[in-house]
Amino acid sequence: MAQNSNSRRFPNIKTTILYFFTFMAVLVIAFPWLYEVKSRAGINISRSRHAGTFFEKHTYGLFRCEWLYPYHCDRSQTK
């Protein structure tokens, strides 16, 4: 007896959707922790420049340093 070709595909779509929603739920739950890790780590462009102050200066204040990297803001670099 031949199987319908769609019968094997349907459970795969259900499984994919289940995995997607599980992945999104884990990201939503972990977001505060991930944001804290990102904020504490920061990104240095060079020894004297930090990404937060760089973005604030070059976007004319659209992205504030305190929003991106609250632990690494140095107002002397933004002027």
Secondary structure as GFF3:
##gff-version 3
##sequence-region A 1 79
A	DSSP	alpha_helix	5	41	.	.	.	ID=ss1
A	DSSP	alpha_helix	51	58	.	.	.	ID=ss2
A	DSSP	alpha_helix	65	68	.	.	.	ID=ss3
A	DSSP	three_ten_helix	75	77	.	.	.	ID=ss4
###
